Amino acid sequence: MKLATLCYLKKDNKTLMLHRIKKDKDIHAGKWNGLGGKFSLHETPEECAIREIEEESGLIAEKLNLKGMITFPEFKDGEDWYVFVYVVTDFSGVLHECEEGELHWIADEEITNLNLWEGDRIFFPWLEQNRFFSAKFVYKDGNYITHEVSFY
């Protein structure tokens, strides 16, 4: 089981997206994602999110808004991934280059036109809702199969 965060920094109706084009053997190669990554030992979800945002972008998250939780059964190497999904609108710092890909501010209405994981197209609108979601997205060999969600 892997624990991870996925963070969407937003300003001026744009979202900071990471085009994953720099790492070899990256399961996300060629895809566009939010920022985030796997927990380090003893980290809380918030500590992981803040660390990953700073490492990948140079920006400092001032306030995290937990929007949901997504489970990805057997997503990579037969392991289940549990992902805490955040929206961040309060941050400071200067954007820097990312080792994992290229960072771009993308107009929110253009996000679904990017090369995203199919499930991301489904849950991205949920980030704008004033309710928490808990979802499961099933992929097989990198292909979307199905999902289920509950809202709270």
C-alpha positions as a Markdown table, in Angstrom:
| # | Residue | x | y | z |
|---|---|---|---|---|
| 1 | Met | 0.0 | 0.0 | 0.0 |
| 2 | Lys | 1.3 | 3.5 | -0.9 |
| 3 | Leu | 0.1 | 6.7 | 0.7 |
| 4 | Ala | 0.4 | 9.9 | -1.4 |
| 5 | Thr | -0.9 | 13.4 | -1.9 |
| 6 | Leu | -2.1 | 15.2 | -5.0 |
| 7 | Cys | -2.3 | 19.0 | -4.8 |
| 8 | Tyr | -3.8 | 21.6 | -7.1 |
| 9 | Leu | -2.5 | 25.1 | -6.7 |
| 10 | Lys | -5.0 | 27.7 | -8.1 |
| 11 | Lys | -4.8 | 31.4 | -8.8 |
| 12 | Asp | -6.6 | 33.7 | -11.2 |
| 13 | Asn | -8.8 | 30.8 | -12.7 |
| 14 | Lys | -5.6 | 28.9 | -13.5 |
| 15 | Thr | -4.2 | 25.7 | -12.0 |
| 16 | Leu | -0.5 | 24.8 | -11.7 |
| 17 | Met | 0.0 | 21.6 | -13.6 |
| 18 | Leu | 3.1 | 19.4 | -14.0 |
| 19 | His | 3.8 | 17.8 | -17.4 |
| 20 | Arg | 5.6 | 14.6 | -16.5 |
| 21 | Ile | 8.3 | 14.4 | -19.2 |
| 22 | Lys | 11.6 | 14.3 | -17.4 |
| 23 | Lys | 11.9 | 11.0 | -15.4 |
| 24 | Asp | 12.7 | 7.6 | -16.9 |
| 25 | Lys | 10.3 | 4.8 | -16.2 |
| 26 | Asp | 7.7 | 7.2 | -14.8 |
| 27 | Ile | 4.2 | 5.6 | -14.7 |
| 28 | His | 2.9 | 9.1 | -15.3 |
| 29 | Ala | 5.2 | 9.8 | -18.4 |
| 30 | Gly | 3.6 | 12.2 | -20.8 |
| 31 | Lys | 0.6 | 12.9 | -18.5 |
| 32 | Trp | -0.3 | 16.2 | -16.8 |
| 33 | Asn | -0.8 | 16.0 | -13.0 |
| 34 | Gly | -1.1 | 18.2 | -10.0 |
| 35 | Leu | 1.8 | 18.3 | -7.6 |
| 36 | Gly | 2.4 | 15.8 | -4.9 |
| 37 | Gly | 3.9 | 12.4 | -4.1 |
| 38 | Lys | 4.5 | 9.6 | -1.7 |
| 39 | Phe | 4.6 | 10.1 | 2.1 |
| 40 | Ser | 8.0 | 10.0 | 3.8 |
| 41 | Leu | 8.3 | 8.1 | 7.0 |
| 42 | His | 6.3 | 9.6 | 9.9 |
| 43 | Glu | 4.7 | 12.3 | 7.8 |
| 44 | Thr | 1.1 | 13.5 | 8.1 |
| 45 | Pro | -0.8 | 14.0 | 4.8 |
| 46 | Glu | -0.5 | 17.8 | 5.3 |
| 47 | Glu | 3.3 | 17.6 | 5.9 |
| 48 | Cys | 3.7 | 15.5 | 2.8 |
| 49 | Ala | 1.6 | 17.9 | 0.7 |
| 50 | Ile | 3.6 | 20.9 | 1.9 |
| 51 | Arg | 6.9 | 19.2 | 1.4 |
| 52 | Glu | 6.0 | 17.9 | -2.1 |
| 53 | Ile | 4.7 | 21.3 | -3.2 |
| 54 | Glu | 7.9 | 23.0 | -2.1 |
| 55 | Glu | 10.2 | 20.4 | -3.6 |
| 56 | Glu | 8.4 | 20.3 | -7.0 |
| 57 | Ser | 7.6 | 24.0 | -7.4 |
| 58 | Gly | 9.5 | 26.1 | -4.8 |
| 59 | Leu | 6.2 | 27.4 | -3.6 |
| 60 | Ile | 5.2 | 27.4 | 0.1 |
| 61 | Ala | 1.6 | 26.3 | 0.8 |
| 62 | Glu | 0.1 | 28.5 | 3.4 |
| 63 | Lys | -3.3 | 26.8 | 3.7 |
| 64 | Leu | -4.4 | 23.4 | 2.5 |
| 65 | Asn | -8.0 | 22.5 | 1.7 |
| 66 | Leu | -8.6 | 18.7 | 1.8 |
| 67 | Lys | -11.1 | 18.0 | -0.9 |
| 68 | Gly | -11.1 | 14.3 | -1.0 |
| 69 | Met | -9.5 | 10.9 | -0.8 |
| 70 | Ile | -9.0 | 8.5 | -3.8 |
| 71 | Thr | -8.1 | 4.9 | -3.7 |
| 72 | Phe | -6.4 | 3.3 | -6.8 |
| 73 | Pro | -6.5 | -0.5 | -6.3 |
| 74 | Glu | -3.4 | -2.3 | -7.8 |
| 75 | Phe | -2.4 | 0.9 | -9.6 |
| 76 | Lys | 1.3 | 0.2 | -9.9 |
| 77 | Asp | 3.1 | -3.1 | -9.3 |
| 78 | Gly | 0.0 | -4.6 | -7.7 |
| 79 | Glu | 0.0 | -2.0 | -4.9 |
| 80 | Asp | -3.0 | 0.0 | -3.8 |
| 81 | Trp | -2.5 | 3.7 | -3.7 |
| 82 | Tyr | -4.4 | 6.0 | -1.3 |
| 83 | Val | -4.2 | 9.6 | -2.3 |
| 84 | Phe | -5.2 | 12.7 | -0.3 |
| 85 | Val | -6.4 | 15.4 | -2.7 |
| 86 | Tyr | -5.9 | 19.1 | -1.8 |
| 87 | Val | -6.6 | 22.5 | -3.4 |
| 88 | Val | -4.3 | 25.2 | -2.4 |
| 89 | Thr | -5.1 | 28.9 | -3.0 |
| 90 | Asp | -2.9 | 30.5 | -0.4 |
| 91 | Phe | 0.8 | 30.1 | -1.1 |
| 92 | Ser | 4.0 | 32.2 | -1.4 |
| 93 | Gly | 7.4 | 31.9 | -3.0 |
| 94 | Val | 8.9 | 31.9 | -6.4 |
| 95 | Leu | 8.2 | 29.1 | -8.9 |
| 96 | His | 11.3 | 27.1 | -9.9 |
| 97 | Glu | 12.1 | 24.4 | -12.4 |
| 98 | Cys | 10.9 | 20.9 | -11.5 |
| 99 | Glu | 13.0 | 17.7 | -11.8 |
| 100 | Glu | 10.0 | 15.6 | -12.7 |
| 101 | Gly | 8.6 | 17.7 | -15.6 |
| 102 | Glu | 7.6 | 21.1 | -16.7 |
| 103 | Leu | 5.3 | 23.3 | -14.6 |
| 104 | His | 2.7 | 25.5 | -16.3 |
| 105 | Trp | -0.3 | 27.6 | -15.2 |
| 106 | Ile | -3.2 | 26.2 | -17.2 |
| 107 | Ala | -6.6 | 28.0 | -17.5 |
| 108 | Asp | -9.1 | 25.9 | -15.6 |
| 109 | Glu | -11.4 | 25.5 | -18.7 |
| 110 | Glu | -8.4 | 24.0 | -20.6 |
| 111 | Ile | -7.4 | 21.4 | -18.0 |
| 112 | Thr | -9.6 | 18.6 | -19.4 |
| 113 | Asn | -8.0 | 19.1 | -22.9 |
| 114 | Leu | -4.6 | 18.0 | -21.5 |
| 115 | Asn | -3.3 | 14.4 | -21.6 |
| 116 | Leu | -4.7 | 13.5 | -18.2 |
| 117 | Trp | -5.4 | 10.2 | -16.6 |
| 118 | Glu | -9.0 | 9.4 | -17.5 |
| 119 | Gly | -10.1 | 9.5 | -13.9 |
| 120 | Asp | -8.7 | 13.0 | -13.4 |
| 121 | Arg | -11.2 | 14.3 | -16.0 |
| 122 | Ile | -13.9 | 12.8 | -13.8 |
| 123 | Phe | -12.8 | 14.1 | -10.4 |
| 124 | Phe | -11.4 | 17.5 | -11.5 |
| 125 | Pro | -14.9 | 19.2 | -11.3 |
| 126 | Trp | -15.3 | 17.8 | -7.8 |
| 127 | Leu | -12.5 | 20.1 | -6.6 |
| 128 | Glu | -14.9 | 23.0 | -7.0 |
| 129 | Gln | -17.6 | 21.6 | -4.9 |
| 130 | Asn | -18.2 | 22.4 | -1.2 |
| 131 | Arg | -18.3 | 18.8 | -0.1 |
| 132 | Phe | -15.7 | 16.1 | 0.6 |
| 133 | Phe | -15.4 | 13.1 | -1.8 |
| 134 | Ser | -14.2 | 9.6 | -1.3 |
| 135 | Ala | -13.6 | 7.7 | -4.5 |
| 136 | Lys | -12.2 | 4.6 | -6.0 |
| 137 | Phe | -10.8 | 4.6 | -9.5 |
| 138 | Val | -9.9 | 1.2 | -11.1 |
| 139 | Tyr | -7.3 | 1.0 | -13.8 |
| 140 | Lys | -5.9 | -2.1 | -15.6 |
| 141 | Asp | -2.6 | -1.8 | -17.5 |
| 142 | Gly | -2.9 | 2.0 | -17.3 |
| 143 | Asn | -6.4 | 2.0 | -18.7 |
| 144 | Tyr | -9.4 | 3.4 | -16.9 |
| 145 | Ile | -12.0 | 0.7 | -16.1 |
| 146 | Thr | -14.5 | 2.2 | -13.6 |
| 147 | His | -15.0 | 4.4 | -10.5 |
| 148 | Glu | -17.3 | 4.9 | -7.6 |
| 149 | Val | -17.7 | 7.9 | -5.4 |
| 150 | Ser | -19.4 | 9.1 | -2.2 |
| 151 | Phe | -19.9 | 12.7 | -1.3 |
| 152 | Tyr | -20.1 | 14.1 | 2.3 |
